């Protein structure tokens, strides 16, 4: 008779993913490599914009002294509206590795991206120092990277914003909410967006939101860790960056 394997501690955990609808694949793969499951708790779905005002705003943003893309969906939505072609002497920047890879797939080879993949890491790049009087294009979505534009403004830059996609709020899955309340496995919340967390907490039924606050949190930055603590989470640790693999590695440690 073959003995039943003893479950590892990680196999008795699951990861709560707050990624948009259809964007949980990388988190599922990273979690599966560690023997964990994923509970998808999407706060919204992504919809690209395609109208005259958006095209005009994008042209203005891409003509700035430096251009910042805040996410892979921002790259895809912008590329669908017009070819992405940097001008000579212009800096094109990505908030993280996934966004930089999306830009390269769109034909932009010279992309700056921080090792620390968040707004704070992006702001530390040399291309965003000494920018007083410059125009900085920000290709993003409404509400995206809320701390970035004010920080650029404080450095004396003019932010030229192009909201090329939007997040359309959706109701939490009743099945996911029920699982939060009934599961005896240990939940880990993978936190890479404060906006997503606030939305999910406000949209969940009270009992499910209470259950979510009992989850352990692995945050992509110190800022997000502080946010989680302020929202009632007690057990919070910080990963090296926002990549799914990094968040899952922090859980495993």
Secondary structure, DSSP 8 states (H G I E B T S, - for coil): --------GGGGEEEEE---TT--HHHHHHHHHTT-EEEE---EEEEE--SHHHHHHHHHHHTSSEEEE-SHHHHHHHHHHS-----TT-EEEESSHHHHHHHHHTT----EE-SS-SHHHHHTSGGGSS-TT-EEEEEEETTTTHHHHHHHHHTT-EEEEEEEEEEEE----HHHHHHHHH--SEEEEEE--HHHHHHHHHHS-HHHHHHHHTSEEEESSHHHHHHHHHTT---EEE-SSSSHHHHHHHHH-
